[in-house]
């Protein structure tokens, strides 16, 4: 339900971006919304922000709450290794968030593309290059959303705090969003930071796995 609500909100946001230059045509700040080549990366950035928050909340509920208090006793009583249980939780949330973001983005792009072909709002034409770039950006941003959630989980896990996890996710997304907004015309920054986030996520998962294996209740 949360993913569906995010998708509906994001559909409204992409149309808001499209109409923004027409609201204040003389405002120079509105130039960042002019053209499909600017709207798509900005939309993907906001979408990543939203799904990063979703991933941090899900990780908080499925991981932090499970490894805190009396639930830990039940969790550790399962005849399965702690490592497998923890990695299964990480995998489920990661796959769900990435799939939900990609599905939502593709659906929104299809709806937006159809409406633009009937009654265009944005100046210019949608080219195959734009579609290809939108697909690549969506893929990288979905991975970034999952990675931000995992890194936020690690920070929140230390304090056993859900608010800490969510706040960490907001701060990390804000940093990444500023970088993407400052390099709309280039994909290199997005790719580099996605790789960095994935690398950090892998390290974080290994550290958390060792910590969980050593936990006592």
VENTAWO-V570042 format. One record per pair of residues at least 4 apart in sequence whose ideal C-beta (glycine too) atoms are under 7 Angstrom apart, sorted by the first residue. I is the first residue (numbers start at 1). J is the second residue. Records with the same first field share a line. If there is no record, write none. Layout:
I = J, J
//
This chain:
1 = 5
2 = 6, 54
3 = 7, 54, 100, 104
4 = 8
5 = 9
6 = 10, 50, 51, 54, 104
7 = 11, 104, 107, 108
9 = 13
10 = 14, 46, 47, 50, 104, 108
11 = 108, 111
12 = 16
13 = 17, 43, 46
14 = 18, 39, 43, 108, 112
15 = 19
16 = 20
17 = 33, 39, 42, 43
18 = 39, 121, 122
19 = 23, 121
20 = 30, 33
21 = 25, 30, 33, 34
24 = 30
30 = 34
32 = 38
33 = 38, 39
34 = 38
35 = 39, 122, 123, 124
36 = 40, 122, 124, 126, 130
37 = 130
38 = 42, 184
39 = 43, 122
40 = 44, 130, 133, 134, 137
41 = 45, 137, 180, 184
42 = 46, 181
43 = 47
44 = 48, 105, 137, 138, 141
45 = 49, 177, 180, 181
46 = 50
47 = 51, 101, 105, 141
48 = 52, 141, 144, 145, 173
49 = 53, 173, 177
50 = 54
51 = 55, 97, 100, 101, 145
52 = 56, 145, 148, 149, 169, 173
53 = 57, 166, 169, 170
54 = 58, 97
55 = 59, 93, 97, 145, 146, 149
56 = 60, 149, 152, 153, 165, 166, 169
57 = 61, 166
58 = 62, 93, 97
59 = 63, 93, 149, 153, 165
60 = 64, 65, 156, 162, 165
61 = 65
62 = 66, 89, 93
63 = 67, 89, 153
64 = 68, 156, 157, 160, 162, 165
65 = 71
66 = 71, 75
67 = 72, 75, 212
68 = 72, 160
71 = 75
72 = 76, 217
73 = 77, 217
75 = 85
76 = 82, 217
78 = 85
80 = 84, 85
82 = 86, 212, 213
83 = 87, 209, 213
84 = 88
85 = 89
86 = 90, 209, 212
87 = 91
88 = 92
89 = 93
90 = 94, 150, 205
91 = 95
92 = 96
93 = 97
94 = 98, 146
95 = 99
96 = 100
97 = 101, 145, 146, 149
98 = 102, 142, 143, 146
99 = 103
100 = 104
101 = 105, 142, 145
102 = 106, 138, 139, 142
103 = 107
104 = 108
105 = 109, 138
106 = 110
107 = 111
108 = 112
109 = 113, 134
110 = 114
111 = 115
112 = 116
113 = 117, 126
114 = 118
115 = 119
116 = 120, 121, 122, 126
126 = 130, 131
128 = 132
129 = 133
130 = 134
131 = 135
132 = 136
133 = 137, 187
134 = 138
135 = 139
136 = 140, 187
137 = 141, 187, 190
138 = 142
139 = 143
140 = 144, 190, 191, 194
141 = 145
142 = 146
143 = 147, 194, 198
144 = 148, 176, 194, 197
145 = 149
146 = 150
147 = 151, 197, 198, 201
148 = 152, 169, 172, 173, 197
149 = 153, 169
150 = 154, 201, 204, 205
151 = 155, 172, 200, 201, 204
152 = 156, 165, 168, 169, 172
153 = 157, 165
154 = 204, 208
155 = 164, 165, 168
156 = 161, 162, 164, 165, 168
157 = 208
159 = 164
161 = 165
162 = 166
163 = 167
164 = 168
165 = 169
166 = 170
167 = 171
168 = 172
169 = 173
170 = 174
171 = 175
172 = 176
173 = 177
174 = 178
175 = 179
176 = 180, 193
177 = 181
178 = 182
179 = 183, 189, 193
180 = 189, 190
183 = 189
187 = 191
188 = 192
189 = 193
190 = 194
191 = 195
192 = 196
193 = 197
194 = 198
195 = 199
196 = 200
197 = 201
198 = 202
199 = 203
200 = 204
201 = 205
202 = 206
203 = 207
204 = 208
205 = 209
206 = 210
207 = 211
208 = 212
209 = 213
210 = 214
211 = 215
//
